[in-house]
Amino acid sequence: MKWALRVLLCSSLFLLFPLFLLKTYLEDLCDQYGAESYLIDWLDLGWSRREIRPFPTSPGDKVVVAAKLQEEHTEWIEEELPDWERAIYIVNPSREIAADDQQLKTPLNKGHESMAYLTYLIEHYDRLPSTIVFLHAHRSGFLRAWHVDAPLHDNAWAVRALQLGFVQQSGYVNLRCNPNPGCKKNQYRNDHVTHAIFTDIFEGTSTPPRNRTDVELESNQRFLYIPDQVAAACCAQFTVSQQQVLERPREDYIKIRQWVIDTDLDDAHSGRVMEFLWHMIFGKESVYCPDEEVCYCQVFGQC
């Protein structure tokens, strides 16, 4: 009898442990996707608590920059954000589009959205508007736009709710406040931004990489310590002020884009590296993980 009880107990533990792991995984996935909030908003129960309070600003002094495949539809940007300028870069242009000087396109389809973001900064460095928002081409969708931190994962809502005064104050603002993924404690040791990659990207820029054991540099020389930990909420959707962009010379953005072009890393991996570097490029510490509640209040006015 004791033997049978032991077999039953062991069998139960054998079955329960995978269920526990599955439960943990699903809870983490639901947190990433904001499943509970999405369901509430989909049922139209949360919109009344999420009114948009736009910051008054002059049309034409702000721009949305996005990267798109030629076949992707980005009309929603013009339709939903008519007071914003638009700079939509086609990353895989056909021969006809490539020959059209009126169309914005990137020199290479690599590095995901980073190639378009950097190309915009290089091409418009001398005529930047006060606020620049960098977005993915898709507007919304539970699966496709799960990383958009807004009701129904709607990028249009996020931009309309954006507190532009805070952008000017902070210089750089991540459009995702949810720390999962990217800002969880066990993700601080970033496998994408290695010491070698960090050094390769920033060597030759106005903020050269430096080990903490290096001798003192000239007092007027800026630098970036090679970080042991790198963390920021995903997923390469953010906004910067003109002033923050101009903290770096145009040559820095050219150098960083050239790294994306030249690196042996493929499109996905080079894009992922850039995803975890934008906050450092624009003046933030290597671990940039604002308090979630404070972030929603400051970035979207949801206090």
N, C-alpha and C positions, 0 to 999 in steps of 0.2 A: 504493500500500500504506500509506504514511504517512497519507494522507487517510482511508482506511478505519479505521485504528487510532485516529485522533483522533475520528472519529465514534463508534466503539465506546466510547472512554473517556468522551466527553461524555454519551453515552446512559446509560452505567452510573452516572455521577455524578447524572444527572437522576433516575434511578430510586432510587438509594440515599439521596439526601437526604430525600425524603418518608418513607422507611422509618426513617431516623434520628430524624426529628421524631416519628413515630408511636411509636417505641420510648421516647423521652424522655417523651412524654405518658402512655403506659401505665405506665411506671415510677412517675411522679408519682401517677397515679390509684391504683395498687396501694398506694403508701405512704399516701395519704389513707385508703383503705378498710381498711388493715391486712390486706390479702388473705392474706399468708403466715401471719400469726398466726391469722387466722380459719380457714384451711384446716387448720392443725395442731390447733386446738381442735375443729373439726368432726369430725376423724378421731379425736378423744379422745386425742390425744397430749400435749396441753399442760396438761390440768386438774390433774394431780398436782403440777405445779410452781407452781400458782396457788391454793394453799389460802387460804381467807379467815380472817383473824385479826381478829375484830371487837373494837372498843373497848368495854369494859363501860360501860353507861349505863342510866339508868332509863327504862323505857317511858313515853311521854307527854311527854318533854322534847325531842322532836325531831319534825319534820314534813316531809313531802314535799308540795311545791306544784307543781301541773301545770296546764297549759291544755289543753283538749280540745274538739274538735268534738262535738256532741251524739251523733253516731253512732259515735264512737270508743269502744273498750272499754279501760277502765282498771282492771278488776277485778284485774289482776295485781299492782297496788300493794298492795292489801289482802291478797291471797293470799301474796305473796312477802315482804312487809315488814310483818308483823302488829304489830311493836313500834313502828311509826312512825305518828304521826298523819297524816291526809291532808287536803289542801285542794285539791280538784279543781274548777277553774273551767270552766264551759261558756261558750265564746265566741260561740256562735251559738244561743242558747236559743230553743225554740219558744214560742209564746204561753203555753202551759200551764206550761212550765218557768220562764219569766220571771215568772209570777204566783205561783210557789211560793217562799215566803220561806225554806224549808229548803234550797233549792238555791243553790250558789255560782255566780255568773255575773258576767261583766265588763260594764262600761257600754257597750262598743263592741267589735266584732270588728276590731281593727286593731293593728298593731305585733307581729303574731305572738304569741309567748308573753309578751312584755314587758307586755302589758296585764293579764294574770293575775298575773304576778309583782308588779307595782306595786300592783295592787288588794289583794292579800293583805297587803302591808306597810302599806298605808294602813288597812285594816280591822282589822288585828290588832296594830297598833303597840304598844298598851299591854299586850298579853298574848302576847308572842312566846316561843316555846320557845328553849332554848339553841342548838339547831342547826336550820337551815332549808336544805333541799335543794330546788333548783329544777330540775325535769325536764321533758322532753317527754312526751307522753302514751304514745308507743309504747315497748314494752319492748325489742324486739330486731329483728334482721333485717339481712342483709348489705347490702341496698340502702337500705332505709328508715332504718335506724339506724346507718349506716356511721360516723357521728361519735361513737358511744358507745365510749369507750376502755376496753373490757373484753372478756374472752373471749366469743366469739360475739356481740359488740356488745350485751351483755346489761345493761340498766340495773339490774336487780335485783341482779346480781353486783356492779356498781359501788357501789351504796349499801351493800350488806352488807359490802363490803371497806373502805369509807371509814374512815379513821383520824380519829375524832371529836376526839381530843386535838389533832391537828394543825390541825383546823379552828378550834378555840378559840384556838390559838396564833397562827395566821395571820390570822384574821378573815374572809378571802375565799380560796376555793380553787376553781380551775377543775377540772371533772371530766374534762378532756381534757389529757393530757400530750403526745400526739403534736403536734409543732409545725406539722404540715401539714394543713390550711391555716391561715393566720392569723399564724404566727410565723416564716415564712421571711423571710430578709433582704430579698428583693425585694418583700415585702408590707408593710413598715413604713410606707410613705407611703400611708396609707389614704384611698381615694377617697370612702368613705361619710361619714366624720367630717370635714367641711370646717370651716374656721375659723368660718364663719357659723353652721353648725348647732351646733357646740360652744358658741358664745357664746349662741345662742338657748336652748339647753337649760339651761345653768347660770346664766344671768343671773337674779337674783332668788332664788337658793338661798343656803344658808349657805356655799357655796364659789364665789363669783362668778368668772367668767373674767377672766384678766389677761394682758396682753401682757408680755413680758420687759422691754420698754422703759418700762412704766408707772412712775410715781412710787411710792414706798413707801406702803403702806397702814398703817392702824393695826396695832400689833403683835399685837393679839388677834384680828384679822380673818383667818380662813382664806381661801384662794383656790386656784384651779387655773390653772396656766399653760395658755394655748392651745397645744396640742401641734402640732408639725410632723410627728411620727410617732406612730402609734397601732397597737399590735399586741397581739393575744391569740389563743391557740388557739381555734378555733371550738368549739362552736356554741350558746352560750347555755344550757349546763347547768353549774351551779355550786352551791356551798354557802357559806353565810355564818353567822357567829355572831350571836347576839342582840346582843352588845355592839357588834359592828361596825355593825349596822343602826342602833342607837341613837346612833351617832356623828353621824348626821344627824337633824334634826327631821322629824316627819311631813310638815310643809309642803314639804320638799324633794321627797319622793316624789309628793306631789300636783302640784307644779309640773312635774316630769318627765313624769308621766302626762298632764298637760294638753297638754304639747308633742306627745306621741304622738297625742292626739285632734285637735289643731288643725293639725298640719303638713300641708302639701300633698303630702308624700310618701305613697305608697300603703302598703298593708299590708306588703308584702314589703320595701320599701326603708326604711320607718321601723323595722321589726323588725331589719333588718340594722344600722342605725345603733346601736340599743340593744345589739345583740350585742357591739359593739366598745367599749361604754362601761361595762358592768357593773363591770369590774375597777377603773375609775377612780372610779365612784360609791362603791365600797366600799374606797377608800383606797390602791389600788395605783398605781404609776407608769404613764404612758401606754403604755410598752412593757413588757408583763408576759409574759415568755417564760422560765419556769424551765427549767433543764436537764432534759431528758427523763428520764434515768435517775434523777436525784434526785427528780423529781416522782413517778414510779411508787413509789418507796420511801416518800416522805413521805405521799402521798395515799392509796395503796392498800396499803401495807405490803409491796410486791413488791420486796424488797431483795436 
